Amino acid sequence: MFKIFCDETWTSQSEYKNVKIPYIVFYGIMLEQSHEEALLQRIDSLKRQRGLFSLEKNVPIEIKWQKAEEEWKSARKLNRQNRYEDFLNIFFDELQTKRISFGYMFMEKNEYDNREKEFLKVQNDNKQNFFFMLYFQFLYHCFIKNQVKQQPYEVWIDNHDMGGEGQQYEIGRLREILNKRIYKDHTVKNQMWLSDDMRKSLVDSTQLVSLAESKNEPLVQLSDLCAGCVRYILENQIAPPNAGGQMTLFDSNQPKELLSGKDSLTDYFYRRLREIKGYGDLNLLSISYHHRFSIFPFSYKK
């Protein structure tokens, strides 16, 4: 049984003036259920050891991209290791040992907004179908098509209105959409008959699509931190690190000056990722179907 923990992130209107290209990114981490408990224990141990645990409330402190600047300033002030880099090291270790997969689908935010408007002209007041259509594309191309196939899996999506202005989406419908596509992919065309067991295994591949609270779900937090780095790279069109190891400005061999927590963490993420054997040529601005790190640029066909 596989489990996929996912979410989406986008450039807000207030951020438009500070980026080259606004984007929306669908992203997630996948692992086998049998490994989940060991990974959660490792994350809990890190948080307790590094002061990311509230003794007063007896709960772990949530790690998220929005706090990257705060953590960077604190680390510099106290002359200590950035704890968010330590958190990312868990991700790199798990990726290198092939115990997790990471994938993301991205599209320009302006295209997303324009297509959503066109969609709503046909299906008025139904953002749910538009949202599910994109989530299907992300899950299918980044995880299901090449890795999960017809094996059983669960999807957990961070719960924050699901893109719908306070509207609670019928998340179970996404399960139906995914199962219909899996059934289509793994059924021979014009086949007259399938055994009951085979039909059930195909129809029930997607066993659960449910909501998760990021503050209570460390694997959503881990994917959020990775996705924050990815979106920052996309928005600023940052090219892969140069021979010296540091990120460079797009279409330039000049190193990017690291002036903020986001600069620093993103540089660390990109360099460490490309240090993994087999990942040295990875360009986070381009398509990749690497088995454990899938990148899917999405655009509507004209």
N, C-alpha and C positions, 0 to 999 in steps of 0.2 A: 504494500500500500504506500503510495506517494502522498505527501502533503505539500501544498503550495500556499505560501503566505504572500499576499500581494496588496498593492495599493496603486494610487496614481498621484502625480504631482504636476503642477503647472506653474508657469510664470504668471504672477498676479499683475494686475494693471499698474499697481504702484511700482513694480520692478521694471516695467518696460523701458524706462529711460536709462536704465543701468546695464542693459544687455544688448547684444548684437541682434539676436533672433529669439523671440519668445517661443517656448515649446510646451507641449504636454507630454508626459512620460508615464506609461503604464509599466509596472515593474514587479518583480517578485523573486523569492527564494524557494527552491524545491529540495526536499530531502525525503528519504525513506522514513516511514513512521518509526521503524525499529531503532533509528539513530536519534530521534528527537529528544528523548530524555537525557541522553549523555551530553548533547549539545546545550540543552537548557541548563544543566548542572554546571557546565563549563562557564557559561555566561554569568550565572548567579555567583559563582566563585570569584570571577573577575570583578564584578560590581562590589562585592563585599570587601575584597582585598584593596581596591582602589578608591574606596570612599564614595562609591555610587550607590549607597544603600542608606535609607533613612532609618536610623535606630529608633527615633521617636515614633514613627508610624509603622516600623517593622516591615517596610516594603522597599523593593529596589527603586532607584530613581530612574525615570524614563530618559533614554538616550535618543536624541533626534537631531536632524540636520539643522533645525532652527536654533539649536543651542551651540553650534560649532564655534561661533565667534566668542561666546562666553567662555567656553572651555579653553580655547586657544589663549585668550587674555589671562585666564587664571593660571595656566601652565607657565606662561612667560613670567608672570608676577612672582610665582612661588618657585620658579626654576625647577620644574618637575616635568616628567614625561607627559605628553598629551594623552589623556585616557581614551579619547576617541580613536587615536591611532592604535592603541592596545585592543580596542573593541574590533576594529577592522582587521587586526592580525588574526583574530579568530576566524573571520570570513576567509582570509587568504589561506590559512592552514586547512580549513575544511574544503575549500575549492581545490587546492593542490592535491589533497588526498582523495579527491573525487567522492566526497560524502555529501556535497551539496551542489546545486546548479543555480545560476543566476541568469535572469533574462529581462530584457526591457524592449518595449516598442515605443517609438517616438514619432511625433508629427508636429509641424509648426502650429502654434496656437492660433494664428490667424486663419489657417486653413480649417482647423477644428471648428472655430466659431462660425465661419461662413458655411461649412457643411451642415452644422447643427441647425442653422437658420433655414437652409433649404429643406432639410429633413422635416422640420416642424411645420413647414408649409403643407406637407403631404400628410403628416401624422401630428396634427395639432395637439399641443400640451402632452406630448409623449416623449419626454427626454429619456425615459427608461429604456426604450427600444434602441435609441441611438447609443446610449451608454453601453448597453449589453452587447451591441454589435461590435463596438471597439474592444470591449473586454474579451469577447470571443476571439477576435483576431490576435490579440496579445497572447492569450493562453494557448491557443492552437499552434501558432507559429513558433513561440518561444519554448514551449514545454511538451505539448501533447503530440504534435506531428512526428517529431524526431526522437523523443525520449520516452514519454509515457505510453504512446500508442493506445492499445486497448486494455492496458493494465488498470486496476482500480486506483483511484486517487480522490483526494479531498481538496477543496479550494477554500481558503480563509481570506476574506477581504476586510481591510480596515474599515471600521464603521464610522463614517462622518458624513451622513446625509447622502452618500453615494452619488455625488455630483448633482443633486436634485433640489436645491433650495428648500431644505427642510422636509422634502418628500421622502417617505420610507418606501424604497423599492421592493418589489416582489423578487427577492434574490433567488428564490427557487427556480425561477424561469430560466436563469442562466444555465442551470444544470440541465434542463431539458434541451436547450439549444446545443450545448456541448455534446450531449449524448447522441443527438440526432446526427451530428457531423461524424462522430466516431463510428457510429453504426454504418453510415454511408461509406466511409473510407475502408472499412474492413469487411464489407459484404461484396462478394463477387457479383458483377453486373449480370442481371437477368437470372440470378440464381433462384431456383424454384422453391428450395426448402432449406431451413436451418433447424438443427435440433433445439429443443427448448433450453438446454443448458447453454449452448453457444449464443442463442439469441439473448438470453438473460445477461450473459457476461458482457456482451457488447452494449446493450441498452443501459446497463447499470455501471459502466466504467466510471462515470462521474458520480461518486456515491454521495457527495455532500458539497453544497456551496453554502457557506455560512459567513457570518460577520464576526470580526474580532476587534477588541479594543486595544489600540497600540500601546497604551500605558501598561497593560497587563500582558502583552505578548512580545517577548524579547526578539522573536524572529521577525516580526513586523518592524521592530526598531532597527534591527540589523540591516534589513533590506532598505529601510528609509534612509539610513546613513549612506549606503552605497548609491542609492538613487539620487540623493542630494548632490553627490560628487558628479554623477553622470549628467544631471541636468545642468549643473554649473559649466561643465565642459561643452555641452551642446549650446547653451545660451551665449557663451563667449567664444565659441568656435576655436577651442584650444586643441592644437595639434599634439600628437604623441610626444613624449619626452625626447629630447635630443640625445646625442651620444654621451653628453655629460650627465644625463639622467634627469634633468629638470624639465618641466613642461615648457613648451614654447608657444608663442603667439601664432595664430593661424597664418599660414603662408609666410612664415618668418623663421629664421634660425636663431633669433634673439631669445634668450631665456625670459620667461614671464616672471616679473618681479613679484615676490610673495609678500603682499602688503596686508593681508587679512587672514582670519581664521579659515575662511572658505578657500582662499588661495592655497594655504598651507596644507589643509586636509585633502583637498583635491589633488594637489601635487603628490602627496604621500600615497594616495589611493592609486593614481595612475602608474607611478613608478613601481610600487609593490606588485601590482597586478601583472605588469609586463616582465617582472623578474621570475614569475612562475614558468617552469619549463613548458614550452609550447604556446605561450602567450606573448612572446616577445614582439610579434608583429601586429598585435591587436590595436586597432584604431577605433576609438569609441564614438567616432562620428560616422562610421561606415557599417554596412551590414556584416554580420558574422553569424555563422551557424556552428561555431565551435560547440562541441557537445555540452560543455559545462558553462558556457558563457555566450548566450544568444543575444544578438542585437538585430532588431527588425525595424527598419525605417518604414513607416506606413504613409501611404498617400492614396487618395481616391483616384481611380482610373477615370479619365475623361470620357 
